[in-house]
Amino acid sequence: MPDPAIPASHHSTLAFGRLYADASGESHFGALSMEMSERNFAPPAPSFWVSPMPPAVRQGFLVVPAGWAGDLHPTPLRMWMFMLDGEMEFEASDGERRSLVPGSALLLEDTTGKGHRSRVLGGLVATVAVVELPSTQP
């Protein structure tokens, strides 16, 4: 068990990718960073680094079949996707591609515009945890 007198190792930011639509409806990948602060989150356990916790609307899981592919489409809701198993590739309408592998996350915010393409890679189903976020007004 860690010694509570020894501070948690410094971890001030986390970095993630996001997929968003610009004013002309083109989708792009961008960077997203979250500031972390050391908190006594679960007393009496030792403190650790915690991000802000904005509200969520609901959460659930997706099981996407092997070989599935979706042509250009906007995301149906603003959501975090956390890849649990399998692998998916996302392609912004500007042509940039990124893969989501187990342990990775992507914030989908391209609820308007051209949208993105997505597909399951490899021969396994993709299992994804999703957290819907409140919609934002442009």
N, CA, C and O of each residue as an XYZ file, in Angstrom:
552
protein
N       0.851     -1.185      0.000
C       0.000      0.000      0.000
C       0.890      1.239      0.000
O       1.856      1.298      0.761
N       0.577      2.256     -0.859
C       1.402      3.460     -0.893
C       1.350      4.215      0.426
O       0.341      4.202      1.130
N       2.446      4.867      0.740
C       2.530      5.679      1.950
C       1.790      6.992      1.719
O       2.179      7.741      0.823
N       0.727      7.315      2.492
C      -0.028      8.552      2.278
C       0.806      9.808      2.531
O       0.412     10.897      2.114
N       1.939      9.679      3.201
C       2.798     10.845      3.444
C       3.597     11.221      2.193
O       4.129     12.327      2.102
N       3.677     10.303      1.237
C       4.406     10.583     -0.005
C       3.398     11.053     -1.042
O       2.448     10.329     -1.339
N       3.582     12.272     -1.612
C       2.606     12.797     -2.573
C       2.549     11.939     -3.833
O       3.535     11.316     -4.225
N       1.372     11.922     -4.457
C       1.195     11.202     -5.721
C       2.138     11.790     -6.761
O       2.460     12.977     -6.718
N       2.575     10.953     -7.692
C       3.466     11.462     -8.731
C       2.743     12.526     -9.538
O       1.527     12.464     -9.718
N       3.496     13.494    -10.018
C       2.929     14.642    -10.720
C       2.358     14.216    -12.069
O       3.048     13.575    -12.862
N       1.114     14.564    -12.329
C       0.437     14.232    -13.577
C      -0.561     15.357    -13.837
O      -1.758     15.177    -13.614
N      -0.091     16.516    -14.306
C      -0.934     17.710    -14.344
C      -1.875     17.786    -15.537
O      -2.860     18.522    -15.474
N      -1.617     17.056    -16.628
C      -2.531     17.086    -17.770
C      -2.645     15.712    -18.417
O      -1.725     14.897    -18.351
N      -3.773     15.476    -19.032
C      -4.001     14.294    -19.860
C      -4.316     14.793    -21.261
O      -4.956     15.832    -21.417
N      -3.874     14.065    -22.283
C      -4.114     14.468    -23.672
C      -4.958     13.423    -24.379
O      -4.735     12.222    -24.224
N      -5.927     13.886    -25.157
C      -6.813     13.033    -25.931
C      -7.025     13.659    -27.295
O      -6.660     14.811    -27.529
N      -7.618     12.886    -28.194
C      -8.020     13.413    -29.487
C      -9.493     13.756    -29.477
O     -10.270     13.230    -28.679
N      -9.863     14.652    -30.386
C     -11.273     14.991    -30.572
C     -11.546     15.078    -32.061
O     -10.638     15.355    -32.843
N     -12.771     14.846    -32.456
C     -13.206     14.940    -33.840
C     -14.337     15.956    -33.857
O     -15.361     15.760    -33.203
N     -14.154     17.043    -34.603
C     -15.109     18.148    -34.571
C     -15.357     18.664    -35.984
O     -14.589     18.375    -36.901
N     -16.430     19.427    -36.155
C     -16.748     20.053    -37.433
C     -16.443     21.541    -37.342
O     -16.752     22.187    -36.341
N     -15.826     22.090    -38.409
C     -15.579     23.527    -38.442
C     -16.819     24.255    -38.979
O     -17.829     23.618    -39.274
N     -16.745     25.576    -39.104
C     -17.889     26.384    -39.516
C     -18.398     26.022    -40.910
O     -19.575     26.235    -41.203
N     -17.530     25.475    -41.786
C     -17.963     25.096    -43.132
C     -18.448     23.644    -43.196
O     -18.796     23.164    -44.275
N     -18.476     22.938    -42.065
C     -18.985     21.581    -42.023
C     -17.949     20.502    -42.253
O     -18.282     19.317    -42.261
N     -16.697     20.890    -42.441
C     -15.616     19.912    -42.630
C     -15.216     19.371    -41.254
O     -15.109     20.131    -40.291
N     -14.996     18.057    -41.166
C     -14.573     17.500    -39.881
C     -13.059     17.360    -39.841
O     -12.411     17.106    -40.857
N     -12.515     17.533    -38.645
C     -11.070     17.501    -38.407
C     -10.798     16.851    -37.055
O     -11.648     16.854    -36.164
N      -9.599     16.296    -36.920
C      -9.127     15.860    -35.618
C      -8.414     17.027    -34.955
O      -7.780     17.837    -35.630
N      -8.515     17.111    -33.658
C      -7.817     18.130    -32.903
C      -7.323     17.540    -31.597
O      -7.617     16.395    -31.257
N      -6.581     18.335    -30.888
C      -6.040     17.911    -29.591
C      -6.921     18.458    -28.476
O      -7.515     19.530    -28.590
N      -6.984     17.703    -27.418
C      -7.741     18.094    -26.238
C      -6.898     17.745    -25.028
O      -6.412     16.620    -24.915
N      -6.719     18.687    -24.126
C      -5.994     18.379    -22.900
C      -6.869     18.708    -21.699
O      -7.657     19.653    -21.718
N      -6.713     17.912    -20.668
C      -7.463     18.104    -19.426
C      -6.487     18.353    -18.304
O      -5.540     17.595    -18.095
N      -6.734     19.417    -17.595
C      -5.919     19.736    -16.434
C      -6.304     18.818    -15.284
O      -7.483     18.572    -15.029
N      -5.296     18.325    -14.605
C      -5.504     17.437    -13.473
C      -5.110     18.164    -12.191
O      -4.215     19.010    -12.192
N      -5.781     17.827    -11.115
C      -5.380     18.383     -9.818
C      -5.378     17.248     -8.794
O      -6.196     16.330     -8.845
N      -4.447     17.346     -7.881
C      -4.357     16.318     -6.848
C      -5.483     16.542     -5.850
O      -5.652     17.645     -5.330
N      -6.262     15.479     -5.583
C      -7.408     15.582     -4.682
C      -7.482     14.363     -3.781
O      -7.028     13.273     -4.127
N      -8.056     14.580     -2.639
C      -8.379     13.485     -1.738
C      -9.751     12.982     -2.172
O     -10.763     13.303     -1.548
N      -9.780     12.202     -3.233
C     -11.001     11.810     -3.928
C     -11.797     10.735     -3.197
O     -13.028     10.760     -3.204
N     -11.114      9.810     -2.579
C     -11.786      8.669     -1.943
C     -11.241      8.434     -0.543
O     -10.630      7.397     -0.284
N     -11.455      9.395      0.373
C     -10.905      9.223      1.705
C     -11.449      7.970      2.380
O     -12.608      7.625      2.149
N     -10.689      7.293      3.180
C      -9.382      7.683      3.702
C      -8.214      7.254      2.811
O      -7.064      7.339      3.241
N      -8.475      6.796      1.581
C      -7.378      6.393      0.687
C      -6.503      7.603      0.348
O      -6.969      8.739      0.427
N      -5.252      7.376     -0.025
C      -4.360      8.492     -0.374
C      -4.896      9.277     -1.576
O      -5.647      8.744     -2.393
N      -4.505     10.528     -1.668
C      -4.951     11.375     -2.773
C      -4.299     10.941     -4.079
O      -3.284     10.245     -4.085
N      -4.899     11.362     -5.175
C      -4.371     11.107     -6.520
C      -4.898     12.193     -7.446
O      -5.625     13.088     -7.015
N      -4.527     12.108     -8.734
C      -4.833     13.158     -9.710
C      -6.209     12.928    -10.326
O      -6.536     11.819    -10.748
N      -7.016     14.002    -10.370
C      -8.403     13.935    -10.817
C      -8.655     15.081    -11.799
O      -8.207     16.205    -11.578
N      -9.370     14.788    -12.879
C      -9.740     15.819    -13.843
C     -11.034     16.494    -13.402
O     -11.711     16.006    -12.498
N     -11.380     17.612    -14.035
C     -12.728     18.147    -13.824
C     -13.744     17.094    -14.272
O     -13.434     16.264    -15.126
N     -14.928     17.119    -13.715
C     -15.958     16.146    -14.053
C     -17.218     16.866    -14.511
O     -18.152     17.073    -13.736
N     -17.227     17.248    -15.804
C     -18.428     17.915    -16.316
C     -19.598     16.932    -16.361
O     -19.394     15.718    -16.336
N     -20.813     17.455    -16.427
C     -21.976     16.566    -16.423
C     -22.019     15.653    -17.647
O     -21.540     16.005    -18.725
N     -22.592     14.496    -17.455
C     -22.852     13.550    -18.538
C     -24.359     13.320    -18.596
O     -25.061     13.477    -17.597
N     -24.843     12.949    -19.770
C     -26.275     12.731    -19.950
C     -26.638     11.278    -19.665
O     -27.567     11.004    -18.906
N     -25.904     10.349    -20.273
C     -26.134      8.919    -20.078
C     -24.898      8.168    -20.571
O     -24.013      8.761    -21.189
N     -24.840      6.876    -20.300
C     -23.715      6.064    -20.728
C     -24.234      4.722    -21.207
O     -25.349      4.313    -20.884
N     -23.391      4.041    -21.991
C     -23.782      2.730    -22.495
C     -22.612      2.073    -23.203
O     -21.474      2.530    -23.092
N     -22.889      1.011    -23.922
C     -21.871      0.244    -24.614
C     -22.309     -0.015    -26.045
O     -23.501     -0.131    -26.329
N     -21.345     -0.103    -26.937
C     -21.584     -0.477    -28.321
C     -20.790     -1.736    -28.611
O     -19.639     -1.853    -28.192
N     -21.384     -2.671    -29.315
C     -20.671     -3.838    -29.822
C     -20.851     -3.777    -31.333
O     -21.932     -4.044    -31.858
N     -19.761     -3.417    -32.025
C     -19.805     -3.174    -33.469
C     -19.201     -4.392    -34.165
O     -18.071     -4.774    -33.858
N     -19.936     -5.013    -35.102
C     -19.460     -6.270    -35.687
C     -18.196     -6.131    -36.515
O     -17.930     -5.076    -37.092
N     -17.422     -7.200    -36.568
C     -16.224     -7.255    -37.415
C     -16.637     -6.933    -38.843
O     -17.664     -7.415    -39.321
N     -15.840     -6.120    -39.520
C     -16.108     -5.763    -40.905
C     -17.067     -4.603    -41.090
O     -17.257     -4.144    -42.216
N     -17.680     -4.114    -40.013
C     -18.628     -3.001    -40.128
C     -17.917     -1.754    -40.642
O     -16.781     -1.478    -40.256
N     -18.591     -0.997    -41.519
C     -18.054      0.269    -42.021
C     -19.202      1.239    -42.215
O     -20.251      0.874    -42.746
N     -19.004      2.464    -41.788
C     -19.998      3.518    -41.964
C     -19.425      4.625    -42.820
O     -18.372      5.176    -42.498
N     -20.113      4.964    -43.926
C     -19.660      6.058    -44.782
C     -19.866      7.385    -44.047
O     -20.270      7.390    -42.884
N     -19.594      8.497    -44.709
C     -19.679      9.806    -44.054
C     -21.000      9.966    -43.297
O     -22.079      9.799    -43.865
N     -20.897     10.287    -42.027
C     -22.055     10.538    -41.173
C     -21.612     11.385    -39.990
O     -20.515     11.182    -39.470
N     -22.442     12.333    -39.552
C     -22.118     13.038    -38.305
C     -22.375     12.112    -37.124
O     -23.182     11.187    -37.216
N     -21.699     12.359    -36.035
C     -21.951     11.559    -34.839
C     -23.387     11.822    -34.377
O     -23.835     12.968    -34.409
N     -24.117     10.788    -33.949
C     -25.512     10.999    -33.558
C     -25.662     11.766    -32.247
O     -26.734     12.295    -31.951
N     -24.601     11.824    -31.474
C     -24.616     12.588    -30.225
C     -23.190     12.946    -29.848
O     -22.240     12.268    -30.240
N     -23.053     13.993    -29.100
C     -21.727     14.399    -28.598
C     -21.346     13.403    -27.515
O     -22.046     13.267    -26.511
N     -20.209     12.692    -27.725
C     -19.895     11.611    -26.795
C     -18.405     11.305    -26.729
O     -17.649     11.543    -27.671
N     -18.024     10.780    -25.604
C     -16.725     10.139    -25.429
C     -16.866      8.698    -25.859
O     -17.870      8.052    -25.555
N     -15.866      8.180    -26.569
C     -15.790      6.757    -26.911
C     -14.524      6.213    -26.265
O     -13.438      6.758    -26.464
N     -14.662      5.141    -25.492
C     -13.541      4.477    -24.839
C     -13.467      3.059    -25.392
O     -14.361      2.248    -25.150
N     -12.400      2.758    -26.134
C     -12.274      1.439    -26.762
C     -11.888      0.408    -25.709
O     -10.860      0.537    -25.044
N     -12.720     -0.611    -25.567
C     -12.473     -1.679    -24.600
C     -11.823     -2.898    -25.250
O     -10.938     -3.520    -24.663
N     -12.265     -3.236    -26.462
C     -11.741     -4.406    -27.151
C     -11.907     -4.202    -28.647
O     -12.835     -3.518    -29.079
N     -11.020     -4.788    -29.441
C     -11.067     -4.612    -30.889
C     -10.380     -3.314    -31.298
O      -9.668     -2.692    -30.509
N     -10.608     -2.920    -32.545
C      -9.967     -1.697    -33.060
C     -10.882     -1.061    -34.093
O     -11.497     -1.754    -34.904
N     -10.967      0.264    -34.056
C     -11.734      1.021    -35.043
C     -10.875      2.119    -35.628
O      -9.948      2.615    -34.987
N     -11.192      2.489    -36.846
C     -10.532      3.608    -37.508
C     -11.585      4.662    -37.802
O     -12.697      4.349    -38.227
N     -11.217      5.919    -37.568
C     -12.072      7.056    -37.862
C     -11.361      7.918    -38.892
O     -10.154      8.141    -38.799
N     -12.114      8.402    -39.875
C     -11.559      9.270    -40.914
C     -12.370     10.555    -40.959
O     -13.568     10.530    -41.239
N     -11.721     11.672    -40.684
C     -12.373     12.975    -40.778
C     -12.654     13.284    -42.242
O     -12.029     12.696    -43.125
N     -13.582     14.195    -42.514
C     -13.895     14.521    -43.910
C     -12.724     15.183    -44.616
O     -12.704     15.244    -45.845
N     -11.736     15.687    -43.858
C     -10.533     16.248    -44.491
C      -9.530     15.161    -44.896
O      -8.477     15.472    -45.453
N      -9.850     13.879    -44.619
C      -9.007     12.758    -45.034
C      -8.087     12.204    -43.968
O      -7.530     11.121    -44.151
N      -7.906     12.905    -42.858
C      -7.030     12.388    -41.798
C      -7.692     11.196    -41.121
O      -8.900     11.199    -40.882
N      -6.890     10.171    -40.812
C      -7.375      8.954    -40.161
C      -6.678      8.736    -38.834
O      -5.500      9.050    -38.667
N      -7.431      8.193    -37.899
C      -6.864      7.794    -36.604
C      -7.511      6.504    -36.155
O      -8.696      6.268    -36.393
N      -6.711      5.665    -35.498
C      -7.222      4.402    -34.973
C      -7.489      4.521    -33.481
O      -6.798      5.244    -32.762
N      -8.489      3.807    -33.043
C      -8.829      3.702    -31.630
C      -8.588      2.251    -31.239
O      -9.208      1.341    -31.789
N      -7.688      2.040    -30.289
C      -7.318      0.707    -29.826
C      -7.697      0.577    -28.355
O      -7.962      1.588    -27.704
N      -7.729     -0.639    -27.813
C      -8.092     -0.794    -26.408
C      -7.252      0.117    -25.501
O      -6.027      0.176    -25.605
N      -7.951      0.815    -24.617
C      -7.298      1.739    -23.697
C      -7.272      3.172    -24.201
O      -6.854      4.069    -23.469
N      -7.710      3.411    -25.441
C      -7.694      4.779    -25.975
C      -9.099      5.372    -25.968
O     -10.092      4.655    -25.846
N      -9.161      6.694    -26.101
C     -10.429      7.412    -26.053
C     -10.448      8.488    -27.122
O      -9.402      8.999    -27.522
N     -11.650      8.829    -27.582
C     -11.839      9.878    -28.578
C     -13.122     10.613    -28.240
O     -14.141      9.989    -27.944
N     -13.077     11.937    -28.282
C     -14.261     12.761    -28.075
C     -14.852     13.087    -29.438
O     -14.218     13.770    -30.243
N     -16.064     12.601    -29.703
C     -16.745     12.870    -30.963
C     -17.670     14.060    -30.776
O     -18.586     14.032    -29.954
N     -17.413     15.120    -31.561
C     -18.214     16.340    -31.469
C     -18.716     16.821    -32.830
O     -19.275     17.914    -32.919
N     -18.531     16.034    -33.893
C     -18.955     16.458    -35.227
C     -20.428     16.101    -35.465
O     -20.756     15.298    -36.339
N     -21.302     16.717    -34.665
C     -22.737     16.438    -34.732
C     -23.406     17.131    -35.917
O     -24.572     16.861    -36.205
N     -22.695     18.014    -36.603
C     -23.205     18.697    -37.790
C     -22.154     18.580    -38.890
O     -21.035     18.128    -38.648
N     -22.525     18.988    -40.092
C     -21.575     18.998    -41.198
C     -21.487     17.657    -41.895
O     -22.390     16.826    -41.799
N     -20.368     17.459    -42.607
C     -20.164     16.258    -43.416
C     -20.020     15.000    -42.577
O     -20.398     13.917    -43.022
N     -19.489     15.122    -41.388
C     -19.284     13.972    -40.529
C     -17.971     13.272    -40.804
O     -17.020     13.880    -41.296
N     -17.923     12.008    -40.489
C     -16.702     11.208    -40.579
C     -17.060      9.809    -41.069
O     -18.231      9.428    -41.090
N     -16.057      9.063    -41.456
C     -16.201      7.641    -41.762
C     -15.650      6.871    -40.565
O     -14.749      7.343    -39.873
N     -16.196      5.694    -40.334
C     -15.644      4.842    -39.276
C     -15.789      3.394    -39.711
O     -16.703      3.032    -40.452
N     -14.849      2.569    -39.223
C     -14.896      1.150    -39.566
C     -14.166      0.348    -38.504
O     -13.279      0.842    -37.808
N     -14.577     -0.913    -38.407
C     -13.920     -1.853    -37.505
C     -12.760     -2.482    -38.266
O     -12.923     -2.940    -39.397
N     -11.597     -2.500    -37.644
C     -10.412     -3.108    -38.251
C     -10.199     -4.503    -37.687
O     -10.612     -4.800    -36.566
N      -9.554     -5.352    -38.468
C      -9.247     -6.707    -38.003
C     -10.479     -7.588    -38.013
O     -11.532     -7.195    -38.514
N     -10.343     -8.761    -37.467
C     -11.413     -9.752    -37.503
C     -12.229     -9.849    -36.236
O     -12.997    -10.798    -36.079
N     -12.092     -8.897    -35.322
C     -12.817     -8.943    -34.054
C     -13.904     -7.886    -34.004
O     -13.827     -6.873    -34.701
N     -14.910     -8.120    -33.183
C     -15.886     -7.064    -32.921
C     -15.179     -5.960    -32.138
O     -14.169     -6.202    -31.478
N     -15.716     -4.757    -32.219
C     -15.212     -3.643    -31.417
C     -16.197     -3.411    -30.278
O     -17.393     -3.238    -30.509
N     -15.695     -3.408    -29.061
C     -16.522     -3.139    -27.889
C     -16.127     -1.778    -27.349
O     -14.965     -1.538    -27.021
N     -17.111     -0.888    -27.262
C     -16.851      0.514    -26.948
C     -17.771      0.958    -25.807
O     -18.971      0.682    -25.826
N     -17.206      1.640    -24.823
C     -18.008      2.312    -23.804
C     -18.216      3.740    -24.274
O     -17.269      4.398    -24.705
N     -19.449      4.222    -24.192
C     -19.740      5.595    -24.621
C     -20.373      6.360    -23.472
O     -21.134      5.815    -22.672
N     -20.033      7.643    -23.416
C     -20.611      8.552    -22.431
C     -21.133      9.752    -23.207
O     -20.359     10.517    -23.781
N     -22.470      9.912    -23.220
C     -23.058     11.059    -23.919
C     -22.866     12.316    -23.070
O     -23.073     12.307    -21.856
N     -22.467     13.393    -23.741
C     -22.286     14.685    -23.095
C     -23.399     15.626    -23.533
O     -23.997     15.417    -24.589
N     -23.691     16.657    -22.747
C     -24.691     17.616    -23.198
C     -24.270     18.227    -24.529
O     -23.082     18.435    -24.778
N     -25.245     18.510    -25.377
C     -24.914     19.125    -26.663
C     -24.481     20.567    -26.407
O     -24.885     21.205    -25.435
N     -23.649     21.047    -27.316
C     -23.204     22.439    -27.233
C     -23.814     23.196    -28.391
O     -24.012     22.631    -29.466
N     -24.109     24.442    -28.191
C     -24.668     25.281    -29.234
C     -23.538     26.043    -29.905
O     -22.707     26.640    -29.221
N     -23.492     26.033    -31.276
C     -22.409     26.757    -31.973
C     -22.486     28.245    -31.771
O     -21.649     28.983    -32.292
